[in-house]
Amino acid sequence: MQQYGSGEASNGEGPLPCNTSSPVPAPAARVRRFAQERRAVPQPRVMVVFSGQTETDKPGEAMSSSDSAEDDFRKPASPIPNLNLSKPLRTYNASQEFPEVIPLNVGGTYFTTRLSTLRRYEDTMLAAMFSGRHHIPRDAEGRFFIDRDGAYFGDILNFLREGELPQRERVRAVHREAQYYAIGPLLDSLEDTQPLTGEKVRQAFLDLLPYYKDNLERIVEIAKLRAMQRKARFAKLKICVYKEEMPITPYERPLFNSLRFERSESEAKLFEHHCEVDVSFGPWEAVADVYDLLHCIVSDLAERGITADQQCIGVCDKHLINHYYCKRPIYEFKITWW
């Protein structure tokens, strides 16, 4: 057994050898010296090793357990599913049975009709909704709810019941509702009545005019900008509306009976001209004349809530070549904003 010598340093900085089998008690002289110097006797150093080895682990797996622990630390923790749900999941049955009499709530307006009425035409949205394949919500009173304005749904039901068409002032609005519910027979019937029939004829004429809708937008934008700049209640614009492609001159009228003139390409370039106006409409080939187009412009602006008055203030008198002048009519449009 190795003992401490008398010449060992008293500061305790050097390593203290110890026997791994059993701790060695300190000599009495060394203890007295530490007591005289009022220093604590150094305790033997003890190393504690924590091992994750259990009784079932094999001794050879002691070293590999630390490596696997380090790998588990680096891997992100996977969430553990919560199997104890507080509320059950709501499921809807795709197959739904309906009573013979159906109470409806269409946007807050109440209706009552038969199931066969809603299924009269199979290719419609109403027939699909009440086919039993879809879930339809109910209001607090148990009525089937449709999130749509109910102001014209009565007209839809009247057509489904006995083919009744709405009054003329309601045709446009009912036509929009029929488009939403995809009721083809009702759409065909409405498009053959006024005012939709007249609208189809008018649109066939307007399709001949290039950039008609773009010119309407230009009129609104120019009039709004001028009224705001001048802080005025209204704004005035100059608009040229001409039916013929070539300029009309007094010298050509006795020679031609129509408004169409046949000129070569080189001669046509000599008559290229743009009137000094804000917007130009034309030319077009149809029986409808300039006044018909003016009526369309005023009517379409009125549909947007814009009041427009027009009057002819003359013709374009720009000289072209020889004795030819433009002579296209110029109209002044007054757009009133309030």
C-alpha positions in Angstrom: 0.0 0.0 0.0 1.4 3.4 -1.0 1.4 6.1 1.7 1.8 9.8 1.4 5.3 11.1 2.2 6.1 13.9 4.6 7.5 16.1 1.8 4.1 16.3 -0.1 2.8 19.8 -0.9 0.2 21.0 1.5 -1.8 23.0 -0.9 -3.6 20.0 -2.4 -3.0 21.1 -6.0 -1.4 17.9 -7.1 -3.3 14.7 -7.9 -3.9 12.4 -5.0 -3.3 8.8 -5.9 -6.0 6.4 -4.7 -6.6 2.7 -4.7 -9.6 1.8 -6.8 -10.5 -1.1 -4.5 -11.0 1.0 -1.2 -10.4 4.6 -0.1 -7.3 5.3 2.0 -7.8 7.3 5.2 -5.7 10.4 5.6 -2.7 10.1 8.1 -3.2 11.7 11.5 -0.3 14.1 11.1 -1.7 15.4 7.8 -5.1 15.9 9.4 -3.7 17.8 12.4 -1.8 20.1 9.9 -5.0 20.9 8.0 -6.7 21.5 11.4 -4.0 23.9 12.5 -4.2 25.8 9.2 -8.0 25.8 9.4 -8.3 24.1 6.0 -10.8 21.4 5.1 -9.5 18.0 4.5 -9.8 17.2 0.8 -12.3 14.5 0.1 -11.6 11.7 -2.3 -12.8 12.3 -5.8 -15.6 10.1 -6.9 -16.8 9.7 -10.6 -20.4 8.8 -11.0 -21.4 7.2 -14.4 -25.0 7.1 -15.4 -25.8 4.3 -17.8 -29.1 3.7 -19.7 -28.4 0.0 -19.6 -31.2 -2.1 -18.1 -31.3 -5.5 -16.9 -32.4 -6.8 -20.2 -29.5 -5.0 -22.1 -26.5 -6.9 -23.1 -23.1 -5.7 -21.8 -21.7 -5.3 -25.3 -24.4 -2.7 -26.1 -23.3 -0.2 -23.5 -21.1 1.8 -25.9 -23.6 1.8 -28.7 -26.4 3.2 -26.5 -24.7 6.6 -26.3 -24.4 6.8 -30.1 -28.1 6.0 -30.5 -29.0 8.6 -27.9 -27.1 11.2 -29.8 -28.9 10.3 -33.0 -32.2 10.5 -31.3 -31.4 13.9 -30.0 -30.6 15.2 -33.5 -33.8 13.8 -35.1 -36.9 16.2 -34.8 -39.5 15.0 -32.5 -42.5 13.6 -34.3 -45.9 14.8 -33.0 -47.9 12.2 -31.2 -51.5 12.1 -32.4 -54.1 13.0 -29.9 -56.5 10.1 -29.9 -58.8 11.6 -27.3 -60.7 14.1 -29.3 -63.0 16.4 -27.3 -65.7 16.7 -30.0 -66.8 14.1 -32.6 -66.3 15.0 -36.3 -69.5 16.1 -38.2 -70.2 14.2 -41.3 -72.9 14.8 -43.8 -74.7 12.1 -45.6 -74.5 12.6 -49.4 -77.9 10.9 -49.8 -80.7 13.1 -48.5 -84.4 12.5 -48.6 -86.8 15.4 -49.1 -90.5 15.8 -48.2 -93.1 16.3 -50.9 -93.7 19.9 -49.8 -90.5 22.0 -49.7 -90.3 25.1 -47.5 -87.7 27.5 -48.9 -85.8 30.5 -47.6 -84.3 32.4 -50.5 -82.2 35.2 -49.2 -84.7 35.9 -46.4 -87.9 35.5 -48.5 -90.0 32.5 -47.8 -91.6 30.2 -50.4 -93.4 26.9 -50.4 -93.5 24.6 -53.4 -93.6 20.9 -54.3 -90.5 18.8 -54.8 -91.6 17.9 -58.3 -91.8 21.6 -59.3 -88.1 22.1 -58.4 -87.2 18.9 -60.3 -89.3 19.8 -63.4 -86.2 20.2 -65.6 -83.4 17.8 -64.7 -80.5 19.9 -66.1 -81.1 22.9 -63.8 -79.3 23.8 -60.6 -82.5 23.5 -58.6 -83.0 19.9 -59.8 -79.4 19.1 -58.8 -79.7 20.7 -55.4 -82.8 18.7 -54.5 -81.7 15.5 -56.1 -80.5 14.0 -52.8 -76.8 14.1 -53.9 -75.9 17.3 -52.2 -76.3 18.8 -48.7 -78.5 21.8 -48.4 -78.3 24.0 -45.2 -81.4 24.9 -43.3 -82.3 28.0 -41.3 -83.5 28.0 -37.7 -87.0 27.1 -38.7 -85.9 24.1 -40.8 -86.5 25.8 -44.2 -84.0 24.9 -47.0 -81.8 27.9 -47.5 -80.6 29.3 -50.8 -78.2 32.2 -50.6 -79.7 34.3 -53.4 -81.9 37.4 -53.7 -85.5 36.2 -53.5 -87.1 39.2 -55.2 -87.5 37.4 -58.5 -87.6 33.8 -57.3 -91.4 33.8 -57.4 -91.1 34.4 -61.2 -88.8 31.4 -61.4 -91.4 29.2 -59.5 -94.3 30.5 -61.7 -92.5 29.4 -64.8 -91.6 26.0 -63.3 -95.2 25.5 -62.2 -97.1 26.4 -65.4 -94.7 28.1 -67.8 -95.8 31.7 -66.9 -93.4 34.5 -68.0 -92.8 37.7 -66.0 -94.0 41.1 -66.9 -91.9 43.2 -69.3 -90.3 45.4 -66.7 -89.1 42.3 -64.9 -87.7 40.4 -67.9 -84.1 41.5 -67.6 -83.8 40.7 -63.9 -85.6 37.3 -64.2 -83.2 36.5 -67.1 -80.2 37.0 -64.9 -81.8 34.7 -62.2 -82.5 32.1 -64.9 -78.9 32.2 -65.9 -77.8 31.6 -62.3 -80.2 28.6 -61.9 -79.3 27.4 -65.4 -83.0 27.0 -66.5 -82.6 26.7 -70.2 -86.3 26.6 -71.3 -86.9 29.9 -69.3 -83.9 31.5 -71.0 -85.1 30.6 -74.4 -88.5 31.9 -73.7 -87.3 35.2 -72.3 -84.9 35.8 -75.2 -87.8 35.6 -77.6 -89.8 38.4 -75.8 -89.3 42.1 -75.5 -87.0 43.8 -74.5 -84.5 41.0 -74.9 -85.5 40.4 -78.6 -84.9 44.1 -79.4 -81.6 43.9 -77.5 -80.4 41.1 -79.7 -81.3 43.0 -82.9 -79.6 46.1 -81.6 -76.5 44.2 -80.6 -76.3 42.7 -84.1 -76.0 46.3 -85.4 -73.5 47.4 -82.7 -71.2 44.4 -83.6 -70.6 46.1 -86.9 -69.0 49.1 -85.3 -65.3 48.7 -84.3 -64.4 49.7 -80.7 -67.9 50.7 -79.7 -67.5 49.7 -76.1 -64.0 51.2 -75.9 -65.4 54.5 -77.2 -68.1 54.5 -74.6 -65.5 54.1 -71.9 -63.5 57.0 -73.4 -66.5 59.3 -73.3 -67.0 58.6 -69.6 -63.4 59.1 -68.7 -62.9 62.3 -70.7 -66.2 63.8 -69.3 -65.3 62.8 -65.7 -61.8 64.3 -66.0 -63.0 67.6 -67.5 -65.7 68.0 -64.9 -63.3 67.4 -62.0 -60.7 69.8 -63.5 -63.2 72.6 -63.9 -65.2 71.7 -60.7 -68.3 71.8 -63.0 -71.6 70.0 -62.9 -71.3 68.9 -66.5 -68.7 68.4 -69.2 -68.9 68.8 -73.0 -67.3 66.6 -75.7 -67.1 66.7 -79.4 -68.0 63.4 -81.1 -67.9 62.5 -84.7 -70.5 59.9 -85.9 -70.2 59.0 -89.6 -71.6 56.1 -91.5 -69.7 56.2 -94.8 -66.0 55.4 -94.9 -65.0 58.1 -97.4 -65.7 61.8 -96.8 -68.8 63.2 -98.5 -68.4 66.3 -100.6 -71.0 68.3 -102.5 -69.2 67.5 -105.7 -69.7 63.8 -105.4 -73.4 63.7 -104.5 -74.8 64.3 -108.0 -72.6 61.5 -109.4 -73.4 58.7 -106.9 -76.7 57.5 -105.5 -75.2 55.7 -102.5 -73.0 56.6 -99.7 -70.3 54.0 -100.7 -67.6 55.1 -103.1 -65.2 52.8 -104.9 -61.7 54.3 -105.0 -58.4 52.7 -105.7 -55.9 52.2 -102.8 -53.8 55.2 -103.9 -56.8 57.4 -104.1 -58.1 56.2 -100.7 -54.8 57.3 -99.0 -55.4 60.9 -100.3 -58.6 61.0 -98.3 -57.2 59.6 -95.0 -58.3 62.1 -92.4 -59.0 62.2 -88.6 -61.5 64.8 -87.4 -60.5 67.1 -84.5 -62.9 65.6 -82.0 -62.6 63.6 -78.7 -64.2 60.4 -80.0 -65.2 59.0 -83.4 -67.7 56.3 -84.3 -67.8 54.7 -87.7 -67.9 53.7 -90.4 -70.4 50.8 -90.7 -72.4 49.1 -93.4 -76.1 48.7 -92.3 -79.5 50.2 -92.9 -79.3 51.8 -89.5 -78.1 55.4 -89.8 -76.3 58.0 -87.7 -79.4 58.8 -85.5 -79.8 55.2 -84.6 -76.2 55.1 -83.4 -76.7 58.3 -81.4 -79.7 56.7 -79.7 -77.6 53.7 -78.8 -74.9 55.9 -77.3 -77.3 57.9 -75.1 -79.2 54.7 -74.1 -76.1 52.8 -73.0 -74.9 55.8 -71.0 -78.3 56.0 -69.3 -78.0 52.3 -68.4 -74.9 53.3 -66.4 -76.7 56.2 -64.7 -75.1 58.9 -66.8 -77.3 61.6 -68.3 -76.2 62.7 -71.8 -77.7 65.2 -74.2 -76.5 65.7 -77.8 -76.9 68.1 -80.7 -75.3 68.6 -84.0 -73.0 71.7 -84.1 -71.9 71.4 -87.7 -69.6 69.4 -89.9 -65.9 68.9 -90.2 -64.7 71.5 -92.8 -61.1 70.4 -93.1 -59.9 70.7 -96.7 -58.5 67.4 -98.1 -57.5 67.7 -101.8 -58.8 69.8 -104.7 -62.4 70.6 -104.0 -62.9 67.8 -101.4 -63.8 68.5 -97.8 -64.5 66.1 -94.9 -68.1 67.2 -94.2 -68.5 64.6 -91.4 -71.2 65.6 -88.8 -69.9 66.8 -85.4 -72.1 66.4 -82.3 -71.7 68.0 -79.0 -72.4 65.7 -76.0 -73.2 67.2 -72.7 -72.6 64.8 -69.8 -74.3 65.9 -66.6 -73.0 64.3 -63.4 -75.4 65.6 -60.8 
